[in-house]
């Protein structure tokens, strides 16, 4: 981001969703190796490059986050369907179709299904996952379950899960303006079985979890 700003390719004054994740990672993950592990194992930020006909099947994101997709090159067909979680349209169901072109940005929130197809070569998109007031509890619940049950097989290290225990409370204080209730998110170690604890100890921050699967969609 700093390089894009310096080049004049990205405005310094922009929506908070485009500010990145450093504001909360520095407060709870703290170490660069945990920043890197979190980004790698959750696919938090991705550069997507595709050829005509390639794309993604219809799915919603496993981590129950919001995301934006900034289109850099080519054209990509999108179909997005979902229901707002808040506001006057809460509970209503909507579907949208469009072709994203260079310079355009698409945003969707938690549990919105989406499918894509690249129409040009090269088709390049930069995507980032977003923590905001409307989604942080969904994300925290999913990450805590992953740390304590290993239900997504992300292979988080125990150091990362320890840091995430703090992140849930950082998010709550930021977006709710007060501390979370004492038992809202219990420490993952108090919830995990001996088998899961052993699994966490086996995986380090620098170990890759990529084995050809796509564990970020459902």
C-alpha angles and dihedrals in degrees: 000000000000091000092048089050092049090051091050091242095117126038119245089216107061143133116294090244087070095049095090130231103282093102092070102025092059090055099050113011092037098170124086092226089059091046088053095045093050093049093046099046097043096037085232093165121026139176107211120201120182146169127225111292096020120112146117129294120240109286146132123235115267095218091059093231137141119250141189126208119204111199113221105171140005126001131291130192115226133191114186126181131176151112126261113246094209143014131052093313094052112143096016118119124230138179127195134186127193145142112244115218134193113298095018125119128208122200130189132174136220120322096004109145117222142176130190142196126192114229102184142038116271103022109179128182132176113209133185133183118233134215112203140148095277098051110026095095092051090051094046093050092049094047093047090052090049092051094046100036107020089223094153097040093228088149095224116186119241089245091058093048090050089054093046089056086066094042094063089058093045089055093047094050091046098048102029098036094229141066118282118253110274096252099035093104114013118202109277092232091062090055102040126095122235088256093056092044089054090048091053092051090052094058120068129199092258097048113107120229095198113121102149096278123117103225096168098077138058 
